[in-house]
Amino acid sequence: MPKIDGFEATRVIRLSDTDTPIAALCVSVLKEDIKKLNKSVRITI
């Protein structure tokens, strides 16, 4: 199992680099996940 999830990895990347594109794929999308994603990367889908 990974030490951190994709949300945390995105947060860490954004702390040091705001230019690198990040693409994320998921097999299931829950409303809670979308809210968490928007909060972690500060964008709206």
Backbone torsions as a table, in degrees:
resi	resn	phi	psi	omega
1	MET	NA	141.2	178.1
2	PRO	-68.4	154.2	179.1
3	LYS	-73.0	-31.8	178.8
4	ILE	-133.2	156.4	178.9
5	ASP	-89.6	178.9	-177.8
6	GLY	-64.3	-33.3	178.4
7	PHE	-64.5	-45.9	179.7
8	GLU	-67.5	-40.8	178.1
9	ALA	-60.3	-41.5	178.1
10	THR	-63.0	-43.4	179.2
11	ARG	-60.6	-44.2	-179.7
12	VAL	-64.4	-43.5	178.4
13	ILE	-60.7	-45.2	-177.8
14	ARG	-66.6	-26.4	177.2
15	LEU	-65.1	-31.9	-177.0
16	SER	-109.5	-15.8	-174.6
17	ASP	-152.5	114.2	-178.7
18	THR	-99.2	-2.2	-176.2
19	ASP	-98.5	-22.0	-177.1
20	THR	-71.2	123.3	177.4
21	PRO	-67.2	143.8	177.5
22	ILE	-124.0	122.4	177.0
23	ALA	-110.3	134.3	-179.0
24	ALA	-127.1	138.7	176.8
25	LEU	-122.9	145.5	179.5
26	CYS	-147.5	143.8	179.8
27	VAL	-85.9	-16.6	176.0
28	SER	-139.2	142.5	-179.3
29	VAL	-128.9	116.6	176.5
30	LEU	-104.4	153.6	179.1
31	LYS	-55.8	-37.6	179.5
32	GLU	-63.8	-37.4	179.0
33	ASP	-67.1	-39.6	178.8
34	ILE	-64.2	-42.7	177.8
35	LYS	-63.1	-41.8	179.4
36	LYS	-65.1	-41.1	178.1
37	LEU	-62.8	-48.8	179.7
38	ASN	-57.8	-40.1	179.4
39	LYS	-69.0	-39.8	-175.3
40	SER	-74.5	-31.9	-177.8
41	VAL	-110.8	-1.4	177.2
42	ARG	57.8	44.3	174.5
43	ILE	-134.2	167.4	174.9
44	THR	-118.2	133.5	179.7
45	ILE	-91.2	NA	NA
